[in-house]
Amino acid sequence: MEATSVMDIRQSAKKVQLVLDEVRNINVNDALTKLSFTNKKAAKYIHQTLTSAIANLQQSEKSFDFDNLYIKQAFIDQGPTMKRFRPAAMGRAVRILKRTSHLTITISDTKSK
């Protein structure tokens, strides 16, 4: 049994990847504990997506062992980039790129390699 959750994040994929590498392929309980003490903005989004995947598993499966759940797959993809302009010196304009990303987490009762 496995469940997947997807979330769109208003943060660059590069910054989220740093936190996601810490929790990949470990127990869900350990991941939630580690994310609650991580002082990064991305940790909040990963925590929300992980709890959403657990809720999705509860909806599909009636009985499962919460202590035997592992993060089977966790990856971040680059989303659309919002382009904004800011005034600069001597009448110029400077482009600002506001990056977004797509976070996907799959949990399962079997540990992946």
PAZA-864085 format. One line per field, with one value per residue: y, z negated, x negated of N, C-alpha, C, O in turn; residue number from 1. Coordinates in Angstrom, 2 decimals. Layout:
residues N
n_y = c(Y; ...)
n_z = c(Z; ...)
n_x = c(X; ...)
ca_y = c(Y; ...)
ca_z = c(Z; ...)
ca_x = c(X; ...)
c_y = c(Y; ...)
c_z = c(Z; ...)
c_x = c(X; ...)
o_y = c(Y; ...)
o_z = c(Z; ...)
o_x = c(X; ...)
num = c(NUM; ...)
//
This chain:
residues 113
n_y = c(-1.17; 2.20; 5.80; 9.02; 12.47; 15.77; 19.04; 22.52; 24.92; 28.12; 28.69; 28.34; 25.41; 24.57; 25.44; 23.99; 21.44; 21.01; 20.55; 18.43; 16.35; 15.55; 14.04; 11.99; 8.58; 7.62; 6.67; 7.61; 8.71; 9.54; 11.39; 13.37; 14.30; 15.29; 17.31; 19.06; 20.30; 21.55; 24.51; 25.93; 27.40; 25.66; 23.30; 23.42; 23.23; 20.68; 19.14; 19.57; 18.37; 15.75; 14.98; 15.18; 13.11; 10.96; 11.23; 10.73; 8.05; 7.01; 7.41; 5.63; 3.10; 0.95; -0.20; 0.16; 0.08; 2.66; 3.00; 1.58; 2.95; 4.38; 6.88; 6.57; 7.78; 10.95; 13.97; 17.04; 19.33; 21.88; 24.58; 26.88; 30.07; 33.24; 36.37; 39.48; 43.07; 45.58; 48.91; 50.45; 52.10; 55.13; 55.07; 52.48; 49.04; 46.18; 42.70; 40.49; 37.22; 35.13; 32.19; 29.00; 25.73; 22.18; 19.83; 16.42; 13.66; 10.30; 7.79; 4.59; 1.18; -0.38; -0.27; 1.65; 1.21)
n_z = c(0.00; 0.77; 0.82; 2.30; 2.34; 3.53; 3.86; 4.59; 4.42; 3.39; 3.68; 4.55; 6.26; 5.70; 3.07; 1.61; 2.09; 0.49; -2.11; -1.59; -0.95; -3.42; -4.57; -2.90; -2.14; -4.79; -7.94; -8.48; -10.92; -12.02; -10.07; -10.31; -12.87; -12.52; -10.64; -12.08; -13.74; -12.07; -10.88; -8.50; -5.76; -3.84; -5.21; -6.52; -4.40; -3.38; -5.59; -5.71; -3.26; -3.70; -5.87; -4.55; -2.70; -4.47; -5.40; -3.00; -2.70; -4.89; -4.04; -1.89; -2.83; -5.35; -7.65; -8.87; -9.76; -11.43; -12.30; -10.53; -8.16; -5.39; -3.62; -0.40; 2.09; 2.90; 4.40; 6.05; 8.42; 10.84; 11.05; 12.72; 13.51; 12.17; 13.65; 12.82; 12.73; 11.65; 10.79; 11.75; 11.61; 13.50; 15.16; 15.97; 16.03; 13.97; 14.13; 12.05; 10.93; 9.76; 8.44; 8.57; 7.38; 7.66; 5.37; 4.64; 2.77; 1.90; -0.14; -1.68; -2.82; -2.55; -2.56; -0.36; 1.83)
n_x = c(-0.83; -0.44; -0.66; -0.25; -1.15; -0.85; -2.18; -2.12; -4.63; -5.72; -8.53; -11.97; -13.15; -15.69; -16.26; -14.38; -15.21; -17.46; -16.44; -14.78; -16.50; -17.36; -15.30; -14.62; -13.89; -13.57; -12.02; -8.61; -7.79; -10.26; -10.97; -8.96; -9.53; -12.13; -11.63; -10.04; -11.83; -13.56; -14.93; -13.90; -12.13; -11.14; -10.83; -8.39; -6.55; -7.17; -6.53; -3.74; -2.97; -3.74; -2.10; 0.31; 0.06; 0.15; 2.77; 4.09; 3.47; 4.84; 7.44; 7.68; 6.83; 7.99; 6.81; 3.58; 0.09; -1.28; -3.87; -5.41; -5.67; -7.32; -9.19; -8.90; -9.33; -10.48; -10.49; -11.37; -10.24; -10.84; -8.65; -6.37; -7.81; -7.41; -7.56; -8.73; -9.17; -11.45; -12.13; -15.20; -18.41; -18.92; -16.63; -16.24; -15.00; -14.87; -14.77; -12.97; -12.92; -10.53; -10.50; -8.84; -7.82; -7.12; -6.22; -6.45; -5.53; -5.75; -4.54; -5.07; -4.60; -6.77; -10.29; -12.24; -15.08)
ca_y = c(0.00; 3.45; 6.99; 10.12; 13.81; 16.76; 20.42; 23.60; 25.74; 29.41; 28.75; 27.68; 23.98; 24.40; 25.61; 22.90; 20.21; 20.86; 19.96; 17.16; 15.34; 15.09; 13.16; 10.97; 7.16; 7.30; 6.42; 8.79; 9.32; 10.24; 12.54; 14.42; 14.86; 16.08; 18.50; 20.00; 21.01; 22.16; 25.95; 26.34; 27.59; 24.48; 22.21; 23.54; 22.70; 19.24; 18.58; 19.59; 17.40; 14.43; 14.69; 14.99; 11.76; 10.05; 11.33; 10.04; 6.62; 6.68; 7.39; 4.47; 1.87; 0.99; -0.50; 0.13; 0.34; 3.97; 2.91; 0.90; 3.75; 4.98; 7.77; 5.77; 8.66; 12.37; 14.77; 18.41; 19.77; 23.31; 25.01; 28.09; 31.22; 34.51; 37.39; 40.81; 44.08; 46.54; 50.06; 50.51; 53.42; 55.75; 54.74; 51.08; 48.10; 44.93; 41.59; 39.65; 35.92; 34.52; 30.79; 28.10; 24.33; 21.14; 18.83; 15.16; 12.71; 9.01; 6.96; 3.19; 0.35; -1.06; 0.68; 1.59; 1.11)
ca_z = c(0.00; 0.83; 1.06; 2.84; 2.14; 4.37; 3.41; 5.31; 3.44; 3.89; 3.30; 5.59; 6.07; 5.15; 1.63; 1.04; 2.26; -0.65; -3.22; -1.13; -1.00; -4.81; -4.99; -1.89; -2.45; -6.21; -8.55; -8.47; -12.26; -12.13; -9.16; -10.88; -14.00; -11.99; -9.97; -13.05; -14.36; -11.03; -10.81; -7.10; -5.27; -3.08; -6.13; -6.78; -3.24; -3.31; -6.70; -5.28; -2.20; -4.30; -6.62; -3.55; -2.17; -5.51; -5.37; -1.79; -2.98; -5.80; -3.26; -1.01; -3.60; -6.65; -8.74; -8.52; -10.89; -11.23; -12.59; -9.43; -6.94; -4.94; -2.46; 0.73; 3.15; 2.60; 5.36; 6.29; 9.80; 11.01; 11.55; 13.53; 12.93; 12.35; 14.01; 12.37; 13.01; 10.58; 11.32; 11.44; 11.82; 14.82; 15.95; 16.43; 15.28; 13.69; 14.02; 10.85; 11.18; 8.57; 8.82; 7.87; 7.55; 7.41; 4.43; 4.67; 1.76; 1.89; -1.31; -1.47; -3.98; -2.27; -2.44; 0.95; 1.77)
ca_x = c(0.00; -1.18; 0.14; -1.03; -0.63; -1.54; -1.95; -2.81; -5.32; -6.23; -9.94; -12.75; -13.38; -17.04; -16.20; -13.59; -16.00; -18.37; -15.70; -14.21; -17.55; -17.50; -14.22; -14.33; -14.12; -13.59; -10.73; -7.75; -7.85; -11.54; -10.94; -8.12; -10.27; -13.25; -11.10; -9.50; -12.94; -14.39; -14.65; -13.85; -10.77; -10.76; -10.47; -6.96; -5.84; -7.40; -5.75; -2.34; -2.78; -3.88; -0.88; 1.35; -0.11; 0.63; 4.22; 4.53; 3.36; 5.93; 8.67; 7.72; 6.63; 8.68; 5.88; 2.16; -0.79; -1.90; -5.31; -6.09; -5.60; -8.58; -9.11; -9.37; -9.79; -10.31; -11.24; -10.93; -10.39; -10.69; -7.34; -6.44; -8.51; -6.72; -8.54; -8.34; -10.18; -11.70; -12.87; -16.63; -19.01; -18.95; -15.45; -16.22; -14.18; -15.58; -13.85; -13.01; -12.33; -9.93; -10.44; -7.94; -8.21; -6.13; -6.73; -5.73; -5.98; -5.05; -4.86; -4.74; -4.93; -8.05; -11.40; -12.89; -16.55)
c_y = c(1.24; 4.59; 8.12; 11.44; 14.79; 18.15; 21.39; 24.58; 27.01; 29.62; 27.98; 26.23; 23.72; 24.50; 24.48; 21.61; 19.96; 20.18; 18.59; 16.03; 14.76; 14.04; 12.04; 9.58; 6.86; 7.09; 7.72; 9.49; 10.13; 11.50; 13.68; 15.09; 15.77; 17.37; 19.52; 20.81; 21.67; 23.62; 26.44; 26.50; 26.35; 23.33; 22.24; 22.94; 21.19; 18.53; 18.51; 18.52; 15.98; 14.06; 14.51; 13.60; 10.72; 10.05; 10.63; 8.53; 6.17; 6.60; 6.12; 3.15; 2.00; 0.74; -0.54; 0.49; 1.63; 3.92; 2.25; 1.68; 4.41; 5.93; 7.04; 6.66; 10.10; 13.16; 16.12; 18.77; 21.27; 23.62; 26.24; 29.24; 32.49; 35.59; 38.76; 41.78; 45.09; 47.72; 50.06; 51.92; 53.83; 55.27; 53.32; 50.27; 46.79; 43.82; 40.83; 38.35; 35.34; 33.06; 30.01; 26.67; 23.42; 20.07; 17.60; 14.20; 11.47; 8.24; 5.54; 2.42; -0.45; 0.00; 0.52; 1.61; 2.38)
c_z = c(0.00; 1.15; 1.49; 2.54; 2.93; 3.87; 4.27; 4.28; 4.09; 3.33; 4.35; 5.23; 5.43; 3.63; 0.95; 1.08; 1.08; -1.83; -2.84; -1.16; -2.40; -5.19; -3.99; -2.39; -3.93; -6.70; -8.63; -9.84; -12.44; -11.25; -9.73; -12.06; -13.52; -11.34; -10.96; -13.73; -13.34; -10.85; -9.37; -6.70; -4.54; -3.99; -6.44; -5.63; -3.12; -4.40; -6.32; -4.22; -2.74; -5.10; -5.69; -2.94; -3.18; -5.53; -4.13; -1.98; -3.91; -5.06; -2.43; -1.75; -4.96; -7.81; -8.19; -9.77; -10.63; -11.44; -11.46; -8.12; -6.66; -3.78; -1.29; 1.80; 2.73; 3.60; 5.56; 7.74; 9.87; 11.62; 12.42; 12.78; 13.23; 12.61; 13.63; 12.67; 11.88; 11.19; 10.87; 11.78; 13.28; 15.72; 16.45; 15.59; 15.15; 13.49; 12.72; 11.19; 9.87; 8.92; 7.96; 8.12; 7.20; 6.54; 4.48; 3.67; 1.83; 0.66; -1.06; -2.74; -3.76; -2.06; -1.06; 0.78; 2.22)
c_x = c(-0.88; -0.24; -0.79; -0.34; -1.50; -1.19; -2.75; -3.36; -5.82; -7.64; -10.72; -13.04; -14.74; -17.04; -15.43; -14.39; -16.93; -17.68; -15.17; -15.23; -17.71; -16.47; -13.92; -14.74; -14.25; -12.15; -9.93; -7.78; -9.14; -11.57; -10.12; -8.82; -11.39; -12.76; -10.57; -10.60; -13.87; -13.97; -14.76; -12.39; -10.27; -10.32; -8.98; -6.15; -5.99; -6.60; -4.27; -2.06; -2.85; -2.64; 0.31; 1.27; 0.38; 2.16; 4.79; 4.48; 4.48; 7.26; 8.79; 7.61; 7.30; 7.72; 4.45; 1.36; -1.55; -3.40; -6.09; -6.03; -6.94; -8.30; -9.74; -10.00; -9.53; -11.15; -10.57; -11.22; -10.20; -9.33; -7.48; -7.11; -7.72; -7.78; -7.98; -9.48; -10.24; -12.46; -14.33; -17.14; -18.96; -17.82; -15.38; -15.24; -14.96; -14.54; -14.07; -12.28; -11.83; -9.65; -9.45; -8.40; -7.04; -6.78; -5.85; -6.35; -5.10; -5.50; -4.38; -5.10; -6.20; -9.12; -12.04; -14.39; -17.21)
o_y = c(1.31; 4.38; 8.16; 11.53; 14.64; 18.42; 21.12; 25.01; 26.98; 30.59; 27.07; 25.87; 22.73; 23.75; 24.06; 20.77; 18.81; 19.33; 17.68; 14.87; 13.62; 13.22; 11.22; 9.42; 5.93; 7.31; 8.80; 10.72; 11.25; 12.52; 14.84; 16.31; 16.86; 18.41; 20.73; 21.90; 22.28; 23.92; 27.28; 25.82; 26.02; 22.49; 21.19; 22.24; 20.50; 17.46; 17.50; 17.84; 15.10; 12.92; 13.76; 12.97; 9.70; 9.00; 10.01; 7.81; 5.08; 5.80; 5.58; 2.16; 3.03; 1.40; -1.19; 1.11; 1.69; 4.70; 2.36; 1.12; 4.93; 5.78; 6.91; 6.35; 10.41; 13.03; 16.30; 18.53; 21.86; 22.98; 26.61; 29.35; 32.78; 35.70; 39.15; 41.37; 45.41; 47.53; 49.71; 52.80; 53.00; 55.08; 53.00; 50.74; 46.36; 44.00; 40.55; 38.38; 35.07; 32.75; 30.32; 26.43; 23.82; 19.46; 17.71; 13.96; 11.57; 8.06; 5.32; 2.92; -1.13; 1.04; -0.59; 1.97; 2.46)
o_z = c(-0.68; 1.68; 1.09; 2.49; 2.99; 3.50; 4.65; 3.39; 5.23; 2.62; 4.99; 4.06; 4.71; 2.96; -0.15; 0.18; 0.71; -2.49; -3.68; -1.38; -2.56; -6.07; -4.24; -2.99; -4.31; -5.95; -8.84; -9.90; -12.95; -11.64; -9.64; -12.24; -14.04; -11.48; -10.71; -14.25; -13.72; -10.69; -9.06; -7.24; -4.62; -3.57; -6.61; -5.86; -2.78; -4.17; -6.59; -4.27; -2.29; -5.01; -6.00; -2.68; -2.80; -5.66; -4.21; -1.48; -3.76; -5.42; -2.28; -1.34; -5.63; -8.84; -7.18; -10.69; -9.71; -10.84; -11.42; -7.07; -7.55; -3.06; -1.20; 2.34; 2.24; 3.63; 5.27; 8.23; 9.06; 12.59; 12.81; 11.56; 14.38; 11.87; 14.07; 12.84; 11.25; 12.02; 9.73; 12.19; 14.18; 16.92; 17.28; 14.57; 16.09; 12.77; 12.33; 11.67; 8.96; 9.62; 6.79; 8.97; 6.52; 6.93; 4.39; 3.71; 1.83; 0.43; -0.33; -3.61; -4.67; -1.45; -0.64; -0.27; 2.23)
o_x = c(-1.90; 0.85; -1.95; 0.88; -2.72; -0.04; -3.89; -2.64; -6.31; -7.90; -10.19; -13.15; -14.91; -17.75; -15.78; -14.26; -17.16; -18.28; -15.13; -14.87; -18.15; -16.73; -13.03; -15.80; -14.97; -11.20; -10.50; -7.80; -9.11; -12.12; -10.53; -8.71; -11.59; -13.40; -10.64; -10.34; -14.87; -12.78; -15.61; -11.51; -9.08; -9.54; -8.36; -5.17; -5.03; -6.05; -3.61; -1.04; -2.11; -2.17; 1.24; 2.30; 0.95; 2.78; 5.85; 5.34; 5.02; 8.12; 9.89; 8.23; 7.18; 7.82; 4.17; 1.87; -2.37; -4.14; -7.32; -6.31; -7.60; -7.31; -10.96; -11.06; -8.44; -12.37; -9.39; -12.33; -9.48; -8.92; -8.59; -6.98; -7.40; -8.75; -6.89; -10.63; -9.23; -13.34; -14.64; -16.37; -18.95; -18.02; -14.52; -14.72; -15.63; -13.56; -15.20; -11.15; -12.61; -8.68; -9.24; -9.26; -6.10; -7.77; -4.63; -7.56; -3.88; -6.70; -3.41; -5.80; -6.66; -8.87; -12.36; -14.91; -18.44)
num = c(1; 2; 3; 4; 5; 6; 7; 8; 9; 10; 11; 12; 13; 14; 15; 16; 17; 18; 19; 20; 21; 22; 23; 24; 25; 26; 27; 28; 29; 30; 31; 32; 33; 34; 35; 36; 37; 38; 39; 40; 41; 42; 43; 44; 45; 46; 47; 48; 49; 50; 51; 52; 53; 54; 55; 56; 57; 58; 59; 60; 61; 62; 63; 64; 65; 66; 67; 68; 69; 70; 71; 72; 73; 74; 75; 76; 77; 78; 79; 80; 81; 82; 83; 84; 85; 86; 87; 88; 89; 90; 91; 92; 93; 94; 95; 96; 97; 98; 99; 100; 101; 102; 103; 104; 105; 106; 107; 108; 109; 110; 111; 112; 113)
//
